[in-house]
Amino acid sequence: MLKIKESMFVGSFVSERQCPGDRKPEYAFIGRSNVGKSSLINMLCGRRDLAKVSNKPGKTQTLNYYLIDKSWYIVDLPGYGYAKISKKKRYEWEKMIEGYMLKRQTLGCAFTLIDLNVPPQQIDIEFMNWMGKMRIPFVIVYTKTDKMGISKRNKQLQMFRDEMHKYWNELPQEFITSSEKKTGQEEILDFINELNTQFYGTIQS
């Protein structure tokens, strides 16, 4: 298993053009506002305070870069679907996310976070359909699964998969996570390590 030894905040950027140009692989974390992105990033890095966790949706408003072991980046993107902002600001966020997703050549994969505690949301489905149409590689990360029993979790999973199967013949890879219990940490880091290996051509440990 890949174990993160060092993680540090590098900076916040408002466009793809401003992002680091050192050609390291990077992995974007995105989802609806308040889906648990910061908590998941902290859990993966074994930190409590790397990404600022807030109970208030819409906290992340920029492309936030974290350098991991001096060799790859985690990128925390603004949450989509946050209603309590102006139309102008929402448009700016959408263009920033779209520009990053479409133009960033070092983007290895987008981790799309889904809160299993709520029914399938159309905005999530539409966003993943858009990524599929644009051929942006992505996986699905189910969050906050410690807040439900196995039976309910499986029921919610099936509901979401059924909704996705209306548009997809084959679903992207899935990860079930809990930031509280560190569920999914090993699986996600191993997955990233595989992609890093393909990028660099060497195995990191």
Summary of the structure (lengths in Angstrom):
residues: 205
radius of gyration: 16.2
end to end distance: 7.3
largest distance: 46.1
contacts: 601
relative contact order: 0.18
helix: 37%
strand: 22%
